[in-house]
């Protein structure tokens, strides 16, 4: 879902499953770690909202949807091989940062076309 902050910044809001085993305290701690990560190949997480069983993540808004849409023809984007190579290198750089260069080492565990913007 798309939204806008009071300062006019476009955001993307993701609603997480209320069936998650993770408690609210653990969720908030994890969000605190993730919001400190800054890298050009990672979408910025602005914050979150916890209201009873509803967990919301507030992300930087990115145009053009996800990589899966482009790869499977659900987008008007046409990806030549040079662009595909650039995307792959960007993914690798973002993962290398999470795995090796960030203050807290993070393993993503869910890399797929729908998670690449």
Beta strands, then each sheet from edge to edge (+ up, - down):
strand 1: 2-4
strand 2: 10-16
strand 3: 45-51
strand 4: 54-60
sheet 1: 1+ 2- 4+ 3-
end
